[in-house]
Amino acid sequence: MGPGAAPTVLDPPAPASAFHEAGRFLPQGSVGDWAQTGGVRYAQGDELFQLIDGAGEKYRAYGFRQLARTEYRRPGTQLVVTVEVYDMGSTLGAYGQYSMMLSEGRDPASMRSHATTHGGGGFLGTSQLVFWKGQHLVQVNLADEDENADEGALAARAREALPTFAARVDAALTGETTAPSTPAALGAEGRVWGGAVYLAQGLFGAERTGAGWEVHYETPEHQRYRVGWLARGTPAEASPVLASLRGASAAPVAGLGDEAYAVTDAQGERVVARRGALVVAVGDAGLPGMTALPRSAKIERVRALLAATP
């Protein structure tokens, strides 16, 4: 605590009856020297926006069903751990939300040193631990309500405390721990750690793409690129997806699928093609400081992907 800061008075713990549905996976009572305090909050549907203002739509896009949240405090301090269990409705929904959080705005491979072994996979940031298991996504956060709190000290406390909470929730959860399979044509060779990302929307930063895979690769020459894979039911459903990915100023590419284009925008350069109901894109990593594939190599990668798909 900072000078003159008083420890927070603990609220009574929630009764056992408060831990139901997604909340049944939250630790009851004490976790080491942390005490569960206050009630268990639940959110379903639009109620989610009241608890995580500004981020609710991302969870809804992955099939969100219910959030259960409660707090744990260490007596004599102003530290608080918040544990959240999200029922995402399916393994693909939970994994997809996790993979998006892992890769959003950064190179997923850069998080390898922060990986944890909870559930099907997780990562520990400065003050947050995230993992998925079955149809559930778990987020464990540490905060210090002391206005004079030191960020470095908080990070050290997070490394100490958060894995213990995550282990308790992991032990209570049931469900799949094997990540959903990417399409066979994509292959694992050259794929970077954490690079299989299932996006509910916004592949390559484009609007109205719908759901698909965006997978990160690295060549032996250390060139980095992404492959987008969007399978639809019919060619008529796939055509608008291609239009979203090509944007307004694309150059046609001849002899590639039913239609193909090359486009350069804020995400870098990409080549996108449609064959029947399948749309494939190969583009730059979309992050600074990375060596890109030349356009000719992108075209050949798209060609190979289309040829490998029945």
PyMOL commands that set and color helices and strands:
alter all, ss='L'
color gray80, all
select helices_A, chain A and resi 16-18+21-25+45-51+56-61+91-103+108-114+151-172+203-205+235-246+295-307
alter helices_A, ss='H'
color red, helices_A
select strands_A, chain A and resi 30-31+34-44+66-73+79-87+115-116+121-124+128-133+136-144+191-199+212-218+223-231+251-252+259-265+268-275+278-284+291-292
alter strands_A, ss='S'
color yellow, strands_A
deselect
rebuild
show_as cartoon
